Amino acid sequence: MKLPFKPDFNGKVAVVTGGGGVLCAMFAKALAACGAKVAVLDLNEEAARGVADEIAAAGGVAMAGKVNVLEKDSVAAIHSAVLAAYGKCDILINGAGGNNPRATTDDEFFDRAAPEAGQQKSFFDLDPAGFDFVFGLNMKGTLLPTQAFALDMVEKNSGAILNISSMNAFTPLTKIPAYSAAKAAVSNFTQWLAVYFAKTGIRVNALAPGFFSTAQNAKLLWNDDGTPTARTGKILRNTPMERFGEPEELIGGMLFLLDSGASSFVTGVVLPIDGGFAAYSGV
């Protein structure tokens, strides 16, 4: 893995939730390449193990673990396992999250006169349980691991937490109200935590990725035949750099915010990495 710069994380214990996914797997590998011992945690233990095995094959140190970030007992159990294996946590990336079709509308605008009205899932058809799941996965899934692993940092009087927000936190996207609301909550919670932990040596920041094409959002961005959807066209027209981001383009921001040598006075920041999307009004 090619890193934009290489902070020294030797002796550090890093925990990555959602570590079996595309972006967080990359984060875990980057941390290991900088010398950290990495706990790759995911609900999909097989995916987490695959990432840990790749890290080990590259000469790094990593363990895999299964965790449900919505269940306190599950988080407590994996916290104990990480403590036993590596010791107290120094770095936490709260990467578990995502969207779900149950919390997604088919229409972008409510128009009862539209020909397809009544045939598409509208705001009024959203499943409350689906909305709760998406909001909880992103927000509660940030809360519970932070409660567990930040206690290690309090005891060490140092540490860095990185939450994963989204450009949805700045400007909500159509069709995905629960995800947008949840990521706005994650950004706000990041700032709250930064203040709360300011006297403990713990810094708390977040990344807000713009548009990256991953397996999770593939159905929104690409048709079954591989052609771009109309939504992809809108995204690229409103991204001044006129392309999707590459996962590797998040690494620099991630390492900067986690490296106390580079960002010792940076806390409470939500860093957009979006190709200019947030800066562009469309005109």
Secondary structure, DSSP 4 states (H G I P E B T S, - for coil): ---SS----TT-EEEEETTTSHHHHHHHHHHHHTT-EEEEEESSHHHHHHHHHHHHHTT-EEEEEE--TT-HHHHHHHHHHHHHHH-S-SEEEE------GGG--S-SS--TTSTTTTTS--GGG--HHHHHHHHHHHHHHHHHHHHHHHHHHHHHT-EEEEEE--GGGTSPPTT-HHHHHHHHHHHHHHHHHHHHTTTTTEEEEEEEE--B--STTHHHHB-TTSPBPHHHHHHHHTSTT-SPBPGGGGHHHHHHHH-HHHHTT--S-EEEESTTGGG----
